Amino acid sequence: MNDLLHDVFICHASEDKDDFVRPLAEALRARHLEVWYDEFSLRVGDSLREAIDRGLANSRFGVVVLSPAFFRKCWTRRELNGLVAREMHEGRELLLPVWHGVDHAQIVGHSPPLADVRAVSSSSSLESVVTELLRRVRPEESPLIVARDFLISKGLTPPIVTDEWWLDVVEFKEGQLRFPDLTVGRWIFPLPYDAPDQGRERGLNVAWTALQMDWMQEGNEEKYCQVTHPERIHRYLRKWPGLLECCQANPSILALYTPQLTIPGYDDGLVDAFDDLLRSTYRESLHFFGYSGPDTIDSKEPLCGEAIAWRHPTFGNFTDGELASSFVNAHTHDYQREVHEGFTCLVWLLSDGANWLPDRVRSRLLNGMRMKTYTWAASIHRIDGDNAFNDALVGSIKSKFRFSRNVRAGLETLIDYSLRALGLRETSATISRRFVEGGFAAAYFDEKDRWREKSVKQTRSGAISPE
C-alpha cells in the first residue's frame, strides 16, 4: 500500500485560485488537515508533473473544484482521471466534488457520472463547504485523526497519521499503559478510557499515550522522585503538555511518585486534588475500621494507604517506621515509588540536599529509619563483593561492633556510591559522621537483637520448630 501523506488533494483550475481555492486550502489547513495544494506543496526545482502525480497517489481524498474554467483545461481533466482510476482500483469513494459557479445541468453536460456524486456548492459560505468536507475526511470515529487533532490542540505538531511513529504509540499503549509494566519506570498514569477498541475514546487514549511517552522519558532519566526538590517537580509538571492536568486527575498516583508535593506549601496547582484525596482516603479508613463518627479528619486509626500521609495533620497516624518504609518504596498493584534504594534514601535524609524538607517530616523519617533499620540495611546486604561495613553488620553483635578504620572506609564507600546516584557534592566523611552520630548502626543491632529474642521465644513456645 502507498503511504497516504495527505488528507486531501485539491484539483482545480488556476483561474479559481484567488476567489475560492486558496481560501479553501487555507481554511482546511487551519482545521489541521494535511492538504496537497500547489502553493503549499511545490518547491523551487520540483517537477510539476511528478509532484502532482505524487500528490494524486498519496492523498486520502481528492477535492475537485468543478467550474467552467476546470472543464476548459486538459490538465485538470487529467488529474480528475487519475482520481477516478484510484477510485476504481481501491474500490472506495474518494472524490469530493465542489461546484463552483456551475449547476447540475452544466455538470451533466460535461460528465454525467460526476453529476451523480454528492457535492457541496461554493454558493454557500466557505465555512459550510469546509464543514461538509470535514464530515467526510475526518469522521468522528477515526481514532488516529482524533488523536492527531487532540495533540495539535495541546500545541504539539505530531507526524502525519501514516507515519510509523503512531504504530510505536499504539504498541506502547497496548503494552505498558493498558497493563503497566513496572520495569518501564515511573510517571505513567491510567488512560482516560478503559480500553475502548474504536472511535473517539480510543483516539484520545492514543493521544494521551503519546503525551505520556514524552514526559515519562524525562521523568525517568532525571529520576524525579521523593527526594527531588519540589520546585524542580513543578517545573517538570508545567513543561509537558497535559502532565499537570493528568496529575490533577490522578492525585493518588502523583502522591505515590512525589509525596513531597502533598505537603502544604509545596502543592501549587494541586491543593484541591490533594484535599479531595485526603478526605476520600479518610472516609475509606472510617469504613474499613467500622467507625461511624463525624466526617472530620481526626480519627486515631491509620489512613488506608500512606500516599497522602504527609498531608495529614498527624501523618495518617502511621508510626515513624511505617512512614520510613513507605518513603523508600510505596506502591500499588500497578505503580511504585522506588527509584533509589533504602540506604541511598537515608544518605539523602542525612545530607544538606534534604534541607528543604520540613523538620517535622525529616525528623520523623530519620527516626523511622532507626526504628526499622531494614529499610536501609537490606539494600546494603544485597551488594556484591566485600565491604567491611556490611561484613561488620552481618557478622558482629552490638557489644563487639566498632567503627574501625576499615569499617568506616567501607561505610564511606557505600555513601560515595549513594552521593553519586543522588548527584550530591557533599563528602562521604560528612555523611558518615552524621550516620554515626545518629546512632543508626546501634539501632540496627538493637533491632537485630529484638528479632533474635522473638525467634527464640517462638521456638520455645513451639511456634517455630527447631531444625
C-alpha positions, -999 to +999 in steps of 0.1 A: +000+000+000+011+036-006+018+058+024-010+084+023+008+115+031-020+140+027-057+141+038-068+159+006-055+167-028-071+199-043-078+195-080-086+229-095-081+254-123-057+283-117-084+308-126-103+298-094-074+303-070-079+339-058-117+339-053-121+304-038-094+277-039-067+295-019-091+305+009-105+269+009-070+254+011-060+277+039-092+270+058-087+233+056-052+235+067-063+257+097-085+228+106-054+207+109-058+187+076-027+177+056-035+195+023-018+189-011-022+223-028+004+235-053+011+268-034+017+247-002+034+217-017+056+227-046+092+238-041+116+255-064+131+229-087+102+204-084+090+187-115+054+199-118+041+167-133+059+144-109+049+164-078+013+164-089+014+127-096+028+120-061+001+142-046-026+123-065-012+090-055-006+098-018-038+116-007-067+101+011-093+121-008-094+144-039-113+177-035-123+185-071-133+222-077-156+219-107-160+252-125-163+265-161-125+270-161-120+235-148-138+219-178-119+240-203-085+226-193-068+194-202-046+194-171-074+194-147-092+166-166-060+145-164-060+149-126-096+140-124-090+109-145-062+099-121-085+102-091-112+082-109-087+055-117-077+053-080-114+050-070-119+020-093-086+004-082-092+009-045-129+002-046-138+032-025-152+067-030-125+093-027-138+121-050-152+151-031-167+175-057-172+212-050-194+230-075-180+265-081-201+286-105-217+257-121-251+239-117-263+203-121-272+208-157-237+220-166-221+191-147-243+166-166-233+183-199-196+177-191-196+145-171-228+126-162-210+103-137-198+134-118-234+147-116-243+116-097-217+122-069-230+142-039-213+176-040-212+208-020-216+242-037-194+272-032-225+293-034-229+286+003-204+301+027-168+289+028-173+276+063-202+255+051-180+240+024-152+232+049-177+217+074-191+194+047-157+183+036-146+176+072-175+153+078-162+131+051-124+135+055-123+134+093-152+112+105-157+112+143-148+075+147-113+078+131-091+072+162-058+084+147-074+116+134-089+122+168-055+116+184-037+139+160-062+168+165-060+164+202-022+167+202-024+197+180-049+213+204-022+208+231+003+229+210+022+199+195+030+190+159+025+153+155+036+134+124+010+126+097-012+097+107+005+072+083+039+077+100+053+047+118+056+068+149+019+062+155+025+024+155+050+029+183+025+049+203-003+023+198+021-006+207+032+012+239-005+019+248-015-017+243+015-029+263+028-007+291-002+015+297-030-010+294-011-034+316+015-012+333+050-027+333+068-015+364+102-021+347+093+008+323+096+033+352+076+059+369+054+087+356+029+066+338-008+072+346-040+054+337-055+063+303-088+082+304-109+054+290-110+017+298-095+001+267-120+011+240-113-006+207-126+021+183-139+056+179-131+089+196-123+074+230-097+051+215-082+081+197-080+101+230-063+072+247-037+071+218-032+108+222-026+106+260-002+077+254+018+099+231+019+126+257+030+102+284+058+087+263+075+121+262+071+131+298+078+096+311+112+096+293+123+128+311+108+117+344+128+085+344+160+100+330+160+128+356+148+104+384+122+127+397+111+111+429+105+117+466+140+132+471+136+158+443+132+194+452+095+205+448+105+234+425+121+210+400+090+188+401+067+218+395+088+230+365+085+195+351+048+193+356+043+225+337+068+218+310+050+189+293+015+195+277-012+176+296+010+165+325-003+188+352-038+181+340-031+143+343-017+147+378-047+167+389-069+139+377-048+112+394-036+127+427-031+093+444-005+082+418+012+116+418+014+114+457+029+080+453+056+092+429+063+125+447+048+126+483+066+159+489+041+177+467+013+168+492+029+189+519+010+223+522+031+249+506+046+226+480+012+218+464+008+247+439-019+238+414-028+206+433-044+218+465-080+208+456-069+175+442-049+165+473-075+178+497-102+157+480-079+127+480-072+131+518-110+134+525-118+103+504-090+083+519-102+093+554-137+081+546-123+048+533-104+044+566-136+051+586-154+024+566-125+000+569-123+003+607-161+004+612-161+039+626-193+059+622-184+092+637-183+126+621-167+131+588-136+151+601-100+141+597-093+133+633-097+096+636-070+078+656-069+050+631-043+049+604-053+061+569-059+034+543-026+039+524+004+060+531+005+080+498-013+111+513+000+107+548+024+137+547-006+160+542-024+146+572-021+166+605-007+136+623+009+119+593-021+095+588-015+081+624+013+059+610+043+050+631+076+066+621+088+031+610+059+028+586+065+063+572+101+054+566+092+022+548+067+040+527+093+068+520+116+042+504+091+022+484+053+028+484+034+010+457+001-002+444-006-031+421+004-011+390+025+018+403+055+021+426+077+048+441+111+032+444+138+050+425+167+049+450+173+020+474+169+024+511+205+032+520+206+059+494+174+074+508+190+075+542+221+092+528+198+118+513+180+125+546+214+130+563+226+153+535+222+190+530+202+181+499+172+174+522+173+208+539+142+219+521+122+191+537+102+204+567+118+195+600+086+177+612+088+154+582+125+149+581+129+141+618+101+115+617+116+098+586+150+097+602+135+083+634+117+057+613+150+047+597+162+039+632+130+021+642+130-001+611+166-004+600+159-030+573+146+000+553+182+009+546+202-022+557+185-046+533+200-027+503+235-029+518+232-067+523+224-072+486+257-057+474+282-078+455+317-080+467+333-074+501+326-044+522+339-041+557+309-021+570+284-047+556+305-076+569+306-060+603+268-056+603+262-091+593+289-109+613+291-089+645+270-081+676+264-047+693+289-053+721+317-061+697+309-037+669+334-009+664+338+018+638+373+008+630+392+024+601+383-004+577+346-004+588+344+034+584+361+032+550+335+006+540+307+028+551+321+058+532+325+037+500+287+030+502+280+066+509+301+077+479+280+055+457+248+069+470+260+105+467+268+099+430+234+084+425+218+114+441+240+139+422+252+155+455+286+170+461+289+165+499+317+145+512+312+109+524+331+118+556+304+144+565+275+119+559+295+092+577+298+114+608+261+122+608+253+085+603+274+076+634+261+104+655+225+095+645+230+060+661+219+041+630+244+012+634+235+008+671+198+008+661+205-019+636+220-042+663+191-033+687+166-044+661+187-075+653+186-084+690+148-080+691+143-103+662+167-129+677+148-127+710+115-130+693+127-160+673+139-177+704+106-172+722+086-185+693+109-216+691+105-223+728+067-219+725+065-243+696+056-216+671+087-224+652+101-259+651+139-260+657+158-275+628 
